[in-house]
Amino acid sequence: MAVVLALTGLIVLLIALVIFVRNQRIGDDGTNRGSTRRGLILLTFLGLVLALASQLPVFQG
């Protein structure tokens, strides 16, 4: 279970990285950047929580 949580957290962080890089290449027009920024923050937080939760003794087999 710990491996699944860690891999899921890393996949979520990778998705957040891809969205961040695509958002940087869009340009400086600033359209719809607020919702993208909030989404990136939520994805990063979710990925970190999942990756760190895999280290809890409850999930260690």
Backbone as a printed PyTorch tensor [residue, N CA C, xyz], in Angstrom:
tensor([[[  0.8200,  -1.1920,   0.0000],
         [  0.0000,   0.0000,   0.0000],
         [  0.8660,   1.2580,   0.0000]],

        [[  1.9890,   1.2040,   0.6900],
         [  2.8720,   2.3680,   0.7540],
         [  3.4500,   2.6930,  -0.6170]],

        [[  3.7550,   1.6650,  -1.3870],
         [  4.3120,   1.8950,  -2.7260],
         [  3.2770,   2.5460,  -3.6300]],

        [[  2.0300,   2.1140,  -3.5070],
         [  0.9590,   2.6950,  -4.3180],
         [  0.7540,   4.1610,  -3.9700]],

        [[  0.7530,   4.4790,  -2.6890],
         [  0.6070,   5.8790,  -2.2740],
         [  1.7690,   6.7310,  -2.7570]],

        [[  2.9710,   6.2210,  -2.6430],
         [  4.1410,   6.9800,  -3.0780],
         [  4.1170,   7.2070,  -4.5850]],

        [[  3.7910,   6.1810,  -5.3450],
         [  3.7330,   6.3360,  -6.8060],
         [  2.6040,   7.2690,  -7.2320]],

        [[  1.4700,   7.1830,  -6.5580],
         [  0.3640,   8.0890,  -6.8660],
         [  0.7530,   9.5330,  -6.5660]],

        [[  1.4250,   9.7570,  -5.4420],
         [  1.8960,  11.0990,  -5.1120],
         [  2.8800,  11.6300,  -6.1340]],

        [[  3.7810,  10.7760,  -6.5920],
         [  4.7510,  11.2160,  -7.6010],
         [  4.0830,  11.4960,  -8.9390]],

        [[  3.0800,  10.7190,  -9.3000],
         [  2.3580,  10.9680, -10.5490],
         [  1.6090,  12.2990, -10.4780]],

        [[  0.9890,  12.5800,  -9.3370],
         [  0.2850,  13.8520,  -9.1710],
         [  1.2670,  15.0190,  -9.2540]],

        [[  2.4390,  14.8690,  -8.6480],
         [  3.4520,  15.9240,  -8.7290],
         [  3.9550,  16.1020, -10.1560]],

        [[  4.0810,  15.0170, -10.9060],
         [  4.5000,  15.1090, -12.3020],
         [  3.4530,  15.8320, -13.1430]],

        [[  2.1850,  15.5590, -12.8930],
         [  1.1070,  16.2630, -13.5980],
         [  1.1490,  17.7520, -13.2750]],

        [[  1.3750,  18.0880, -12.0170],
         [  1.4780,  19.5000, -11.6270],
         [  2.6580,  20.1680, -12.3230]],

        [[  3.7710,  19.4430, -12.4700],
         [  4.9370,  20.0020, -13.1560],
         [  4.6350,  20.2520, -14.6280]],

        [[  3.9560,  19.3230, -15.2820],
         [  3.6140,  19.4900, -16.6930],
         [  2.6940,  20.6910, -16.8800]],

        [[  1.6970,  20.8260, -16.0120],
         [  0.7940,  21.9720, -16.1040],
         [  1.5470,  23.2710, -15.8650]],

        [[  2.4800,  23.2730, -14.9200],
         [  3.2640,  24.4720, -14.6320],
         [  4.0990,  24.8830, -15.8390]],

        [[  4.7570,  23.9180, -16.4720],
         [  5.6070,  24.2330, -17.6250],
         [  4.7620,  24.7180, -18.7960]],

        [[  3.6180,  24.0740, -19.0340],
         [  2.7420,  24.5190, -20.1200],
         [  2.2130,  25.9170, -19.8460]],

        [[  1.9260,  26.2130, -18.5910],
         [  1.4150,  27.5290, -18.2210],
         [  2.4810,  28.5960, -18.4240]],

        [[  3.7380,  28.2630, -18.2210],
         [  4.8140,  29.2280, -18.4270],
         [  5.0060,  29.5380, -19.9040]],

        [[  4.7680,  28.5410, -20.7650],
         [  4.9730,  28.7410, -22.2020],
         [  3.8180,  29.4610, -22.8750]],

        [[  2.6730,  29.5540, -22.2090],
         [  1.4990,  30.1810, -22.8250],
         [  1.7800,  31.6510, -23.1330]],

        [[  2.4070,  32.3300, -22.2270],
         [  2.7140,  33.7360, -22.4560],
         [  2.3960,  34.5730, -21.2410]],

        [[  2.5110,  35.8550, -21.4110],
         [  2.3180,  36.7800, -20.2970],
         [  0.9920,  37.5220, -20.3820]],

        [[  0.0320,  36.9710, -21.1230],
         [ -1.2380,  37.6880, -21.2530],
         [ -2.0430,  37.6890, -19.9620]],

        [[ -1.8340,  36.6860, -19.1030],
         [ -2.4690,  36.6730, -17.7950],
         [ -3.9020,  36.1920, -17.7910]],

        [[ -4.4050,  35.6700, -18.8950],
         [ -5.7840,  35.2120, -18.9250],
         [ -5.9030,  33.8620, -18.2350]],

        [[ -6.8510,  33.7800, -17.3230],
         [ -7.1830,  32.5580, -16.6010],
         [ -5.9980,  31.9830, -15.8110]],

        [[ -5.1090,  32.8210, -15.3810],
         [ -3.9550,  32.3390, -14.6090],
         [ -4.3040,  32.0610, -13.1580]],

        [[ -5.3380,  32.7160, -12.6220],
         [ -5.6810,  32.5330, -11.2190],
         [ -6.1500,  31.1270, -10.9150]],

        [[ -7.0400,  30.6000, -11.7530],
         [ -7.5360,  29.2450, -11.5080],
         [ -6.4430,  28.2170, -11.7380]],

        [[ -5.5630,  28.4600, -12.6980],
         [ -4.4580,  27.5370, -12.9470],
         [ -3.5030,  27.5280, -11.7580]],

        [[ -3.2470,  28.6880, -11.1960],
         [ -2.3530,  28.7800, -10.0420],
         [ -2.9360,  28.0510,  -8.8360]],

        [[ -4.2320,  28.2030,  -8.6260],
         [ -4.8790,  27.4980,  -7.5090],
         [ -4.8400,  25.9910,  -7.7360]],

        [[ -5.0550,  25.5730,  -8.9650],
         [ -5.0010,  24.1510,  -9.2810],
         [ -3.6200,  23.5710,  -9.0570]],

        [[ -2.5980,  24.3260,  -9.4270],
         [ -1.2260,  23.8710,  -9.2110],
         [ -0.9110,  23.7410,  -7.7270]],

        [[ -1.3830,  24.6840,  -6.9470],
         [ -1.1470,  24.6180,  -5.5090],
         [ -1.8400,  23.3960,  -4.9120]],

        [[ -3.0830,  23.1500,  -5.3200],
         [ -3.8110,  21.9930,  -4.7970],
         [ -3.1770,  20.6810,  -5.2380]],

        [[ -2.7640,  20.5810,  -6.5010],
         [ -2.1200,  19.3580,  -6.9740],
         [ -0.8010,  19.1050,  -6.2610]],

        [[ -0.0230,  20.1560,  -6.0560],
         [  1.2500,  20.0060,  -5.3580],
         [  1.0270,  19.5660,  -3.9160]],

        [[  0.0690,  20.1780,  -3.2560],
         [ -0.2330,  19.7970,  -1.8680],
         [ -0.7140,  18.3500,  -1.7960]],

        [[ -1.6070,  17.9550,  -2.7100],
         [ -2.1070,  16.5820,  -2.7220],
         [ -0.9820,  15.5880,  -2.9820]],

        [[ -0.0950,  15.8960,  -3.9200],
         [  1.0190,  15.0060,  -4.2130],
         [  1.9570,  14.8470,  -3.0330]],

        [[  2.2430,  15.9500,  -2.3660],
         [  3.1250,  15.8760,  -1.1960],
         [  2.4840,  15.1060,  -0.0570]],

        [[  1.1940,  15.3060,   0.1680],
         [  0.5030,  14.5820,   1.2390],
         [  0.5030,  13.0930,   0.9390]],

        [[  0.2220,  12.7050,  -0.2980],
         [  0.2210,  11.2840,  -0.6440],
         [  1.6060,  10.6660,  -0.5060]],

        [[  2.6130,  11.3790,  -0.9950],
         [  3.9680,  10.8390,  -0.9130],
         [  4.4330,  10.7210,   0.5400]],

        [[  4.0990,  11.6900,   1.3630],
         [  4.5010,  11.6180,   2.7680],
         [  3.6490,  10.6260,   3.5640]],

        [[  2.3940,  10.4500,   3.1810],
         [  1.5320,   9.4970,   3.8820],
         [  2.0370,   8.0650,   3.6880]],

        [[  2.7150,   7.8160,   2.5990],
         [  3.2230,   6.4640,   2.3620],
         [  4.2880,   6.0730,   3.3870]],

        [[  4.8350,   7.0490,   4.0910],
         [  5.8700,   6.7660,   5.0890],
         [  5.3020,   6.5040,   6.4850]],

        [[  3.9920,   6.6460,   6.6380],
         [  3.3770,   6.4050,   7.9430],
         [  3.3940,   4.9090,   8.2640]],

        [[  3.5750,   4.5750,   9.5350],
         [  3.6190,   3.1600,   9.9200],
         [  2.3230,   2.4000,   9.6010]],

        [[  1.2020,   3.0960,   9.5110],
         [ -0.0720,   2.4490,   9.2180],
         [ -0.0300,   1.7720,   7.8520]],

        [[  0.6460,   2.4040,   6.8840],
         [  0.6650,   1.8920,   5.5160],
         [  1.8570,   0.9790,   5.2310]],

        [[  2.7410,   0.8310,   6.1830],
         [  3.8830,  -0.0620,   5.9880],
         [  3.4090,  -1.4910,   6.2010]],

        [[  3.6710,  -2.3540,   5.2340],
         [  3.1850,  -3.7320,   5.2870],
         [  4.0390,  -4.5380,   6.1760]]])
